[in-house]
Amino acid sequence: MIVIIAGTNRKNSKTRVISKIYQGILSKLGEESIILDLANVPSDFIVSALYENSGKNADFNKYRQVIENCSKFVFIVPEYNGSFPGVLKAFIDGLKYPDSFTDKKCALVGISSGTQGGGLAVSHLTDIFNYCGMHVLALKPKLARIEANTSNGRITNDLYRELLENQARQIIDF
Ligand SMILES: Cc1cc2nc3c(=O)[nH]c(=O)nc-3n(C[C@H](O)[C@H](O)[C@H](O)COP(=O)(O)O)c2cc1C
């Protein structure tokens, strides 16, 4: 069982589209998954679920519990201002510290409108997850110019699809 984290709370994000495509790929490979979309996390969580309020927001605690109970993740990570979205870092900061990710495993996918494909975003996130004790799969597809390479909820670029399928196989065996 793999948890796919859609790493932005922007409504109608491409991140969500790629998360659903990834879930389909895992399903074809016989692997169950759920999508944890940051767009559904309580919107006031940076006030009601962090620091002195850590663990006190019942709705946010459901998401904390999902992360605590799972040991394998796929993060779909959009590029915002040359890195990953701040809301994803705030979400990580709201999880049970320090062992929510210790000795766990994840795969990262970067996506962007521009030409970098979230290369720096997944690199920055790799540093954080390694600090937290989580093993990050080496293959990290970077899907640049995402609007031009997706249409009607599908990937139109054969290489992108192949990269995601390769990564999905690897994270299952990781
Ligand atoms: C706050 C913000 C910052 C962004 N910064 C970048 C950027 O630095 N580089 C880039 O190529 N695209 C940037 N984008 C565009 C996203 O990469 C684009 O929206 C893409 O579809 C992935 O994000 P999404 O999942 O929100 O759709 C930015 C978008 C937002 C909302």
The ligand as an SDF file (V2000), in Angstrom:
LIG
                    3D

 31 33  0  0  0  0  0  0  0  0999 V2000
    3.0920   30.0890   -6.6070 C   0  0  0  0  0  0  0  0  0  0  0  0
    3.5340   29.4630   -7.9020 C   0  0  0  0  0  0  0  0  0  0  0  0
    4.8700   29.5110   -8.2540 C   0  0  0  0  0  0  0  0  0  0  0  0
    5.3090   28.9190   -9.4550 C   0  0  0  0  0  0  0  0  0  0  0  0
    6.6330   28.9340   -9.7530 N   0  0  0  0  0  0  0  0  0  0  0  0
    7.0720   28.2750  -10.8630 C   0  0  0  0  0  0  0  0  0  0  0  0
    8.4580   28.1710  -11.1380 C   0  0  0  0  0  0  0  0  0  0  0  0
    9.3120   28.6230  -10.3850 O   0  0  0  0  0  0  0  0  0  0  0  0
    8.8310   27.5200  -12.2560 N   0  0  0  0  0  0  0  0  0  0  0  0
    7.9310   26.9680  -13.1320 C   0  0  0  0  0  0  0  0  0  0  0  0
    8.3390   26.4010  -14.1370 O   0  0  0  0  0  0  0  0  0  0  0  0
    6.6040   27.0310  -12.8760 N   0  0  0  0  0  0  0  0  0  0  0  0
    6.1620   27.6690  -11.7680 C   0  0  0  0  0  0  0  0  0  0  0  0
    4.8140   27.6840  -11.4710 N   0  0  0  0  0  0  0  0  0  0  0  0
    3.8790   27.0200  -12.3690 C   0  0  0  0  0  0  0  0  0  0  0  0
    3.6710   25.5500  -11.9560 C   0  0  0  0  0  0  0  0  0  0  0  0
    4.8450   24.8070  -12.2030 O   0  0  0  0  0  0  0  0  0  0  0  0
    2.4800   25.0400  -12.7460 C   0  0  0  0  0  0  0  0  0  0  0  0
    1.3100   25.5560  -12.1430 O   0  0  0  0  0  0  0  0  0  0  0  0
    2.4110   23.5420  -12.9430 C   0  0  0  0  0  0  0  0  0  0  0  0
    1.1750   23.2330  -13.5460 O   0  0  0  0  0  0  0  0  0  0  0  0
    2.5550   22.7000  -11.6900 C   0  0  0  0  0  0  0  0  0  0  0  0
    1.8360   23.2460  -10.6260 O   0  0  0  0  0  0  0  0  0  0  0  0
    0.3130   22.8500  -10.2670 P   0  0  0  0  0  0  0  0  0  0  0  0
    0.3400   21.4580   -9.7780 O   0  0  0  0  0  0  0  0  0  0  0  0
   -0.0800   23.8650   -9.2390 O   0  0  0  0  0  0  0  0  0  0  0  0
   -0.5230   22.9710  -11.5340 O   0  0  0  0  0  0  0  0  0  0  0  0
    4.3710   28.2910  -10.3120 C   0  0  0  0  0  0  0  0  0  0  0  0
    3.0030   28.2380   -9.9300 C   0  0  0  0  0  0  0  0  0  0  0  0
    2.5870   28.8100   -8.7430 C   0  0  0  0  0  0  0  0  0  0  0  0
    1.1330   28.6910   -8.3410 C   0  0  0  0  0  0  0  0  0  0  0  0
  1  2  1  0
  2  3  1  0
  2 30  2  0
  3  4  2  0
  4  5  1  0
  4 28  1  0
  5  6  2  0
  6  7  1  0
  6 13  1  0
  7  8  2  0
  7  9  1  0
  9 10  1  0
 10 11  2  0
 10 12  1  0
 12 13  2  0
 13 14  1  0
 14 15  1  0
 14 28  1  0
 15 16  1  0
 16 17  1  0
 16 18  1  0
 18 19  1  0
 18 20  1  0
 20 21  1  0
 20 22  1  0
 22 23  1  0
 23 24  1  0
 24 25  2  0
 24 26  1  0
 24 27  1  0
 28 29  2  0
 29 30  1  0
 30 31  1  0
M  END
$$$$
